[in-house]
């Protein structure tokens, strides 16, 4: 019953999306004006219906209804509750349903609360949103129905890939998804504004919370994904420039640029065409990312998600939406009126630089990701790795971070770095720059072994960390608006993460040793002793587990248990590294194979301050959250105020 | 900055669409290209380097480059007695040998008694077996692991490199490669 209900409701939601699109398009013409009132309620109902469909699928998974094909293939009656829940979206059909659900609910939410935009722009936005949703409805209903029944109920479910039965991985994909789909709202706003040629501060303010929300989720998703790869893959690295990692990084870069250009448009009515363009690009990157992951066109560690046919479908959607949007942009951008002007030294100019640099990095990552495919088209097979990505993206990232220290202190429109008033900027920034220079000099004088990039990273982080707090100088901290706090914390998070990255590559100590039980090795400040190796068994794996006593300098040793796990069904091996975190870094231990002579391959890393990378990521997301809360609170206050005014007017009979 | 760019929109506005079209064409090509995703060996089309290996087995001669210039395509199988997939592929090698394919072996980092035990257990499809204790030949022909199988034509030029064990379903392909090498 529930499966049929879900499918019926999904069809109804798709039909309403058609209505939303058609009514929206007609309402924009003079002869269809009377349809204008229809668009908002339809969007709300569509959102509600698709949410019901998703709830139906969740309940099928929670009750493990084995007569439903998707449940039988991806779940198991004995799975813990949390993995039953995660099983809903841990497969292709469910994740597509999650995608349209977020889109539908978000669209309904926009229809319900958005009152700032001119009505026509909003109608065009909702029509655009319906148009994008329709592609995914078609995908679901025509080729990947999640509610399909089996002729005979299966006796038991097939279970979920054991590698995916990890609490982090249960929530990593939906987090990224929310980010990807959130950008679709920004995309729809951009389309709506292009259609009505109404690109202005109201558009930017309406779009900003959605971009912020999506950006927070992307930040969290990337940070969590990076930590997962770090502790589970056992290579001691935290970012591999894998195509799928890049696929999540590219929308983040575009969204970061969009976030900043939005604030220029909202405050100063400048960068109009550019902001619209970024709105299109950000969502394009989400779809390109989804396409790259699903199509298997590039070789990657995420190969379990691959299906070429589905890839082609996503590619077709990509062509329609992005090709269409860019054509619309080409036709309309020249008629979007020119924005307000600003001088070379101004906050706008700093933000433009930030945008250009972010887009530069985006281009670098995109080219690097597609390069193997490009050269293959010309007959050569290559792979591109950190030797390309690290230095080339640093060329853009380092100037960007330098400007990041100064930009927030500049005035809008025009400022000066000379003359009397300029000391409020030049003095504190000069002190921060001196800090950077001192760190760089220290590295050159006392630590020759540190390579150029980590040295630059340490230096920039040292200057940027204090500089990110400068916008608070001279302010009453209790009256400082939340978005300003958000910016400060977000920028500080960048400095913290940069410090972690630079420190990881500058100071890591690696030790590869063949050890017998009883052997002792020195890894940086740690003394590690292999106590013994024994078998352990888990629910669906067996493992060899080493017991390692690790002592930091002269402190009492702590026990670490790295494992080499062997999964039985489906068969596979996975190393389970053991980590010991201190305030100043992490000890990372991996158990390798047994040699001919009875000694064990052990690998140890001491990585000073490496957790700062993920603390930094969390801080960046926290900054975004504060900014979002500030914006939403202001919106609510304004809504309440306008309602009160309307109510009073009504009472007075005006 | 942006104000200047907007004065002459012209082609710049269409640039994203053009780039997108390029991306689209590239991935379309990527989707329809042949499914062969293996990295082609850089050694294909190159002659075998000169080598002369001592025998690894008492009942078979050693292996030198001269054998491969006799005018008939042959298989060169890189194996080792300590390698499990090598034992797995032995029925396929035996089948190929029964079809009249001449197979020469290179035993990597091995000992004569172990090779003898391996051949006794898994059969001996080899015409000659060279003993490569330092992996010199293995590295010189661009092989990074065991087992690997090379199709070498009658002039001693490498025509195909098969990485990993030969599965039953690979056999027709290997025979085809040999036939192509013979033409």
HADDOCK unambig.tbl for C-alpha pairs under 7 A between the chains (distance, minus, plus):
assign (segid A and resid 271 and name CA) (segid B and resid 2 and name CA) 6.80 0.50 0.50
assign (segid A and resid 297 and name CA) (segid B and resid 30 and name CA) 6.35 0.50 0.50
assign (segid A and resid 297 and name CA) (segid B and resid 31 and name CA) 6.50 0.50 0.50
assign (segid A and resid 323 and name CA) (segid B and resid 17 and name CA) 6.63 0.50 0.50
assign (segid A and resid 326 and name CA) (segid B and resid 16 and name CA) 6.85 0.50 0.50
assign (segid A and resid 326 and name CA) (segid B and resid 17 and name CA) 5.44 0.50 0.50
assign (segid A and resid 327 and name CA) (segid B and resid 17 and name CA) 6.66 0.50 0.50
assign (segid A and resid 330 and name CA) (segid B and resid 13 and name CA) 5.37 0.50 0.50
assign (segid A and resid 330 and name CA) (segid B and resid 14 and name CA) 5.37 0.50 0.50
assign (segid A and resid 334 and name CA) (segid B and resid 9 and name CA) 6.25 0.50 0.50
assign (segid A and resid 341 and name CA) (segid B and resid 3 and name CA) 6.47 0.50 0.50
assign (segid A and resid 373 and name CA) (segid B and resid 30 and name CA) 6.86 0.50 0.50
assign (segid A and resid 374 and name CA) (segid B and resid 26 and name CA) 6.97 0.50 0.50
assign (segid A and resid 381 and name CA) (segid B and resid 39 and name CA) 6.75 0.50 0.50
